[in-house]
Amino acid sequence: MKKTKMEKGRMILWGIAIIVVVLLVLATLGFRIMRSGAGSAATGGSSSDDNYASLPEKCRPPAGQDIAAWKEHLGHHAETQECLQYFS
């Protein structure tokens, strides 16, 4: 069966659309990966989060977390209130 010019044109447009969508997804994911690793790469692999490596895991602030907000969060939970001693 021969395809008409219109069918071939539609197939080409669909192919281009799929390629564009795939490239946009990959670019977005790549940007997020680069952005999340930018802090440690800029400081040669060490970041301010390394300062908290000696704390118990439940007391460590998440990467990029504001310390004042983290202290407030810890204070709201009975099981993590003892963590406040590390942030005096």
C-alpha positions as CSV (number, residue, x, y, z in Angstrom):
1,M,0.0,0.0,0.0
2,K,1.3,3.4,-0.9
3,K,1.0,6.2,1.5
4,T,-0.3,9.5,0.3
5,K,1.7,12.7,0.7
6,M,-0.6,13.8,3.5
7,E,-0.1,10.6,5.5
8,K,3.7,10.9,5.1
9,G,3.5,14.5,6.2
10,R,1.5,13.6,9.3
11,M,4.0,10.8,10.1
12,I,6.9,13.3,9.9
13,L,5.1,15.8,12.1
14,W,4.3,13.1,14.7
15,G,7.9,12.0,14.6
16,I,9.1,15.6,15.1
17,A,6.6,16.1,17.9
18,I,7.8,13.0,19.7
19,I,11.4,14.0,19.4
20,V,10.7,17.5,20.8
21,V,8.8,16.1,23.8
22,V,11.7,13.6,24.5
23,L,14.3,16.4,24.3
24,L,12.2,18.6,26.6
25,V,11.9,15.9,29.2
26,L,15.6,15.1,29.0
27,A,16.6,18.8,29.2
28,T,14.3,19.3,32.3
29,L,15.8,16.2,34.1
30,G,19.3,17.2,33.2
31,F,18.7,20.7,34.5
32,R,17.4,19.4,37.8
33,I,20.4,17.0,38.1
34,M,22.8,19.8,37.4
35,R,21.0,22.1,39.8
36,S,20.9,19.7,42.7
37,G,24.6,18.9,42.3
38,A,25.7,22.5,41.8
39,G,26.2,23.3,45.5
40,S,28.6,20.5,46.2
41,A,30.5,21.0,42.9
42,A,31.0,24.7,43.5
43,T,32.7,24.0,46.9
44,G,34.8,21.1,45.7
45,G,32.6,18.4,47.1
46,S,32.1,19.9,50.6
47,S,29.1,21.8,51.6
48,S,27.7,23.3,54.8
49,D,25.7,20.0,55.2
50,D,28.9,18.3,56.0
51,N,29.0,20.2,59.2
52,Y,26.1,18.1,60.5
53,A,27.5,14.7,59.5
54,S,28.4,14.0,63.2
55,L,24.8,14.5,64.3
56,P,22.4,11.6,64.8
57,E,20.6,11.0,61.5
58,K,17.2,12.1,62.8
59,C,18.7,15.4,63.9
60,R,20.4,16.3,60.6
61,P,18.7,19.0,58.6
62,P,17.8,18.1,55.0
63,A,20.0,19.5,52.3
64,G,19.3,23.2,51.7
65,Q,17.0,23.5,54.8
66,D,17.0,26.8,56.7
67,I,18.4,26.0,60.1
68,A,15.9,28.3,61.9
69,A,13.0,26.5,60.2
70,W,14.6,23.1,61.0
71,K,14.9,24.0,64.7
72,E,11.3,25.0,64.7
73,H,10.3,21.7,63.1
74,L,12.4,19.7,65.6
75,G,10.7,21.5,68.5
76,H,7.3,20.4,67.3
77,H,8.0,16.7,67.7
78,A,8.6,15.1,71.1
79,E,10.9,12.4,69.6
80,T,13.3,15.1,68.1
81,Q,13.3,17.7,70.8
82,E,16.6,16.4,72.2
83,C,18.1,17.3,68.8
84,L,17.8,21.0,69.6
85,Q,20.9,20.8,71.9
86,Y,23.0,20.4,68.7
87,F,21.8,23.8,67.3
88,S,22.3,26.1,70.3
